[in-house]
Amino acid sequence: MENESTLTPDEITFLSMLYACSHSGLIDEGKRFIEMMKDDYHLEPWPEHYACLVDLLGRANRLHEAYEFIQVMPIEPTAEVWCSLLGACQVHSNKKLGEIAARNLLRLVPENPGNYVLVSNLFASSGRWKDVEGLRMQMKGRGLRKNPGCSWIEVRNKVHSFIARDKSHPDSKKIYLKLAEVTEKLAREGAYVPETKFVMHNVEEEEKVQMIYGHSERLAIAYGLLETREGSPIRVTKNLRICGDCHTFCKLVSKVYGREVVVRDASRFHHFDSGTCSCGDYW
């Protein structure tokens, strides 16, 4: 675009570049693009640009640098900025900065149930179950409800939907038998071990394992393995971000079963092939 006289990069151009940098770990490049848009193109960064840079620093576990950047931003930090920091704090187990981000996020957007879930997950990862219950009571008091995880798969021109631990599908029995078979095969041939740290509920370890096994995308993938021809891609859409354990599950399915698996979650497209993901485990 710089070499084409009729095209000039605008705010959307730089937002796309920053988003790409964030999902690729390109910290220096991301910082350079922020300065370039201000100095070279005289464009004022939007809150979304700053949120992308915070996300970029957070993903790289440079959380204190991200927080310092927020403190010197020329605009008031938005909910998106604090949400980016909170997500990174949860991934990298920084409870102190996570609480700061959580307080600011709920202060700015108290009516978004997704924000309460993010904060609740932060408390749950620290075993602060009383605080988790307090947040649930706050949600209930405001009449807010968490959106359940839901996944869709299209087979023979018909869309099949699943929610976590769903048994409403007509082929539910076959799906769960297939899922148990797949899980056992992945454990045997792919050394799969469930990561229960992704379960944010105060329950026994065995129940955590069962909760992970029942995630909606796994049900959709099991149905895809049952109903699509061998070797064909499996394409699933999910309304929430895929958890780390299900991400590992999908990688192993692509490797052990020789299937391409494409999952479109709330964050991005994940293209699993031969045991690896297009996101590079960075999402």
C-alpha positions as CSV (number, residue, x, y, z in Angstrom):
1,M,0.0,0.0,0.0
2,E,2.9,2.4,0.7
3,N,4.1,1.8,-2.9
4,E,0.7,2.3,-4.4
5,S,0.0,6.0,-4.8
6,T,-3.8,5.6,-5.0
7,L,-4.0,3.7,-1.7
8,T,-3.4,5.2,1.8
9,P,-3.4,3.0,4.9
10,D,-6.2,4.1,7.3
11,E,-7.3,3.2,10.8
12,I,-8.7,-0.1,9.7
13,T,-5.5,-1.0,8.0
14,F,-3.5,-0.5,11.2
15,L,-6.1,-2.3,13.3
16,S,-5.8,-5.3,11.1
17,M,-2.0,-5.2,11.3
18,L,-2.0,-4.9,15.1
19,Y,-4.5,-7.8,15.3
20,A,-2.2,-9.9,13.2
21,C,0.8,-8.9,15.3
22,S,-1.1,-9.8,18.4
23,H,-1.8,-13.3,17.2
24,S,1.7,-13.8,16.0
25,G,3.7,-12.5,18.9
26,L,5.3,-9.7,16.9
27,I,5.8,-7.2,19.8
28,D,8.3,-4.8,18.2
29,E,6.3,-4.6,14.9
30,G,3.1,-3.9,16.8
31,K,4.7,-1.0,18.7
32,R,6.2,0.3,15.5
33,F,2.8,0.3,13.7
34,I,1.2,2.4,16.6
35,E,4.0,5.0,16.2
36,M,3.8,4.8,12.4
37,M,0.1,5.6,12.3
38,K,0.6,8.6,14.5
39,D,3.8,10.0,13.2
40,D,3.7,9.1,9.5
41,Y,0.0,9.1,8.7
42,H,-1.3,11.5,11.4
43,L,-4.0,9.1,12.5
44,E,-5.2,9.1,16.0
45,P,-5.4,5.5,17.4
46,W,-8.8,4.3,18.4
47,P,-9.4,2.4,21.7
48,E,-9.3,-0.8,19.7
49,H,-5.7,-0.1,18.6
50,Y,-4.6,0.3,22.2
51,A,-6.5,-2.8,23.2
52,C,-4.7,-4.8,20.5
53,L,-1.3,-3.6,21.8
54,V,-2.3,-4.5,25.4
55,D,-3.4,-7.9,24.1
56,L,0.0,-8.3,22.2
57,L,2.0,-7.5,25.4
58,G,-0.2,-9.7,27.5
59,R,0.0,-12.7,25.3
60,A,3.8,-12.4,25.5
61,N,3.6,-12.4,29.3
62,R,4.8,-8.8,29.5
63,L,2.0,-7.9,31.8
64,H,3.6,-5.1,33.8
65,E,4.6,-3.4,30.6
66,A,1.0,-3.7,29.4
67,Y,-0.3,-2.2,32.6
68,E,2.2,0.6,32.4
69,F,1.2,1.3,28.9
70,I,-2.5,1.5,30.0
71,Q,-1.5,4.0,32.7
72,V,0.1,6.4,30.2
73,M,-2.5,6.0,27.3
74,P,-3.6,9.4,26.0
75,I,-7.3,8.3,26.3
76,E,-9.3,6.8,29.1
77,P,-8.8,3.0,29.0
78,T,-12.0,1.3,27.7
79,A,-13.5,-2.0,28.7
80,E,-11.8,-3.7,25.8
81,V,-8.4,-2.6,27.1
82,W,-9.1,-4.0,30.6
83,C,-10.6,-7.1,29.1
84,S,-7.4,-7.8,27.1
85,L,-5.3,-7.4,30.3
86,L,-7.7,-9.5,32.3
87,G,-7.5,-12.4,29.8
88,A,-3.7,-12.3,29.7
89,C,-3.6,-12.2,33.5
90,Q,-5.7,-15.3,33.7
91,V,-3.5,-17.2,31.1
92,H,-0.3,-16.2,32.9
93,S,-1.7,-16.5,36.5
94,N,-1.0,-12.9,37.5
95,K,-3.7,-12.5,40.2
96,K,-2.7,-9.0,41.4
97,L,-2.9,-7.3,38.0
98,G,-5.9,-9.5,37.2
99,E,-7.9,-8.0,40.1
100,I,-7.1,-4.5,39.0
101,A,-8.3,-5.2,35.5
102,A,-11.4,-7.0,36.8
103,R,-12.4,-4.1,39.0
104,N,-12.1,-1.6,36.2
105,L,-13.9,-3.9,33.7
106,L,-17.0,-4.4,36.0
107,R,-16.9,-0.7,36.8
108,L,-17.1,0.3,33.1
109,V,-19.5,-2.4,31.9
110,P,-21.6,-3.8,34.8
111,E,-24.3,-5.2,32.5
112,N,-22.2,-7.6,30.4
113,P,-22.6,-11.2,31.7
114,G,-19.4,-12.2,29.8
115,N,-17.3,-9.9,32.0
116,Y,-18.6,-11.5,35.1
117,V,-17.6,-14.9,33.7
118,L,-14.1,-13.6,33.0
119,V,-13.7,-12.3,36.5
120,S,-15.3,-15.4,38.0
121,N,-12.8,-17.6,36.2
122,L,-9.9,-15.5,37.6
123,F,-11.2,-16.0,41.1
124,A,-11.9,-19.7,40.5
125,S,-8.3,-20.3,39.3
126,S,-7.2,-19.1,42.7
127,G,-9.6,-21.2,44.6
128,R,-11.5,-18.1,45.8
129,W,-14.9,-19.8,45.7
130,K,-16.6,-17.3,48.0
131,D,-15.8,-14.5,45.6
132,V,-17.0,-16.7,42.7
133,E,-20.3,-17.2,44.5
134,G,-20.5,-13.4,45.3
135,L,-20.2,-12.6,41.6
136,R,-22.9,-15.1,40.7
137,M,-25.2,-13.4,43.2
138,Q,-24.4,-10.0,41.6
139,M,-25.3,-11.4,38.2
140,K,-28.5,-12.9,39.6
141,G,-29.3,-9.5,41.3
142,R,-28.9,-7.7,37.9
143,G,-30.9,-10.3,36.1
144,L,-27.9,-11.5,34.0
145,R,-27.3,-15.0,32.7
146,K,-24.2,-16.6,31.3
147,N,-24.5,-17.7,27.7
148,P,-24.0,-21.4,27.5
149,G,-21.3,-22.9,25.3
150,C,-22.8,-24.0,22.0
151,S,-21.3,-25.6,18.9
152,W,-22.7,-26.4,15.4
153,I,-21.7,-28.8,12.7
154,E,-23.3,-29.1,9.3
155,V,-23.8,-32.7,7.9
156,R,-25.6,-33.4,4.7
157,N,-27.0,-29.9,4.5
158,K,-28.4,-30.0,8.0
159,V,-27.1,-28.0,11.0
160,H,-26.7,-30.0,14.2
161,S,-26.2,-28.0,17.5
162,F,-24.8,-29.1,20.8
163,I,-24.4,-27.5,24.2
164,A,-22.1,-28.8,26.9
165,R,-23.1,-32.3,28.2
166,D,-26.1,-32.2,25.8
167,K,-28.2,-35.3,25.4
168,S,-31.0,-33.9,23.4
169,H,-29.7,-35.0,20.0
170,P,-31.6,-38.0,18.5
171,D,-28.3,-39.8,18.1
172,S,-27.0,-38.8,21.6
173,K,-26.3,-42.4,22.7
174,K,-24.1,-43.1,19.6
175,I,-22.4,-39.7,19.9
176,Y,-21.3,-40.3,23.5
177,L,-20.2,-43.9,22.8
178,K,-18.1,-42.5,19.9
179,L,-16.7,-39.7,22.1
180,A,-15.6,-42.2,24.7
181,E,-14.0,-44.3,22.0
182,V,-12.2,-41.3,20.6
183,T,-11.0,-40.1,24.0
184,E,-9.6,-43.6,24.8
185,K,-7.8,-43.8,21.5
186,L,-6.3,-40.3,21.9
187,A,-5.1,-41.4,25.4
188,R,-3.6,-44.6,24.0
189,E,-2.1,-43.3,20.8
190,G,-1.6,-39.6,21.5
191,A,-0.8,-39.6,25.2
192,Y,-3.8,-37.4,25.9
193,V,-4.3,-36.4,29.5
194,P,-7.2,-34.0,30.4
195,E,-6.1,-30.6,31.8
196,T,-8.7,-30.0,34.5
197,K,-7.3,-26.5,35.3
198,F,-9.6,-25.3,32.6
199,V,-12.7,-26.3,34.6
200,M,-13.7,-23.3,36.7
201,H,-16.0,-25.1,39.2
202,N,-15.5,-26.1,42.8
203,V,-16.0,-29.9,42.2
204,E,-14.1,-33.1,42.6
205,E,-11.4,-33.9,40.1
206,E,-13.3,-36.8,38.5
207,E,-16.3,-34.5,37.9
208,K,-14.0,-31.9,36.3
209,V,-12.8,-34.6,33.9
210,Q,-16.4,-35.4,33.0
211,M,-17.2,-31.8,32.5
212,I,-14.3,-31.4,30.1
213,Y,-15.3,-34.5,28.2
214,G,-18.8,-33.1,27.6
215,H,-17.8,-29.7,26.0
216,S,-19.9,-28.9,23.1
217,E,-17.2,-28.9,20.4
218,R,-16.2,-32.5,21.3
219,L,-19.8,-33.6,20.9
220,A,-19.9,-31.9,17.5
221,I,-16.6,-33.5,16.4
222,A,-17.7,-36.9,17.6
223,Y,-20.8,-36.6,15.5
224,G,-18.7,-35.5,12.6
225,L,-16.5,-38.6,12.9
226,L,-19.7,-40.7,13.0
227,E,-21.5,-39.1,10.0
228,T,-18.9,-37.9,7.5
229,R,-16.8,-40.0,5.2
230,E,-13.3,-41.0,6.3
231,G,-10.6,-38.5,5.5
232,S,-13.0,-35.6,4.9
233,P,-12.6,-32.3,6.9
234,I,-14.7,-31.7,10.0
235,R,-15.9,-28.1,10.4
236,V,-17.3,-26.8,13.7
237,T,-18.5,-23.4,14.9
238,K,-18.5,-22.4,18.5
239,N,-20.0,-19.3,20.2
240,L,-17.3,-19.1,22.9
241,R,-13.5,-19.3,22.9
242,I,-12.2,-22.8,22.8
243,C,-10.5,-23.9,26.0
244,G,-6.9,-25.1,26.1
245,D,-7.9,-28.8,26.7
246,C,-10.3,-28.9,23.8
247,H,-7.6,-27.3,21.7
248,T,-5.3,-30.2,22.5
249,F,-8.1,-32.6,21.9
250,C,-8.7,-31.2,18.3
251,K,-5.0,-31.3,17.5
252,L,-4.8,-35.0,18.5
253,V,-8.0,-35.9,16.5
254,S,-6.4,-34.4,13.4
255,K,-3.2,-36.4,14.0
256,V,-4.6,-39.8,15.2
257,Y,-7.6,-39.8,12.8
258,G,-6.0,-38.1,9.8
259,R,-8.7,-35.5,9.6
260,E,-8.5,-31.8,9.1
261,V,-10.5,-30.1,11.8
262,V,-11.6,-26.5,11.5
263,V,-13.1,-24.8,14.5
264,R,-14.4,-21.2,14.3
265,D,-14.6,-20.0,17.9
266,A,-15.3,-16.5,19.3
267,S,-11.6,-15.6,18.8
268,R,-10.6,-16.9,15.4
269,F,-10.4,-19.8,13.0
270,H,-8.4,-22.8,14.1
271,H,-7.2,-25.1,11.4
272,F,-6.0,-28.4,12.9
273,D,-4.0,-30.6,10.6
274,S,-1.5,-33.5,11.5
275,G,-1.4,-32.5,15.1
276,T,-0.8,-28.8,14.8
277,C,-3.0,-25.7,14.7
278,S,-2.8,-22.7,12.4
279,C,-2.9,-20.4,15.5
280,G,0.4,-21.8,16.7
281,D,-1.2,-22.4,20.1
282,Y,-1.5,-18.6,20.3
283,W,-5.1,-17.4,20.5
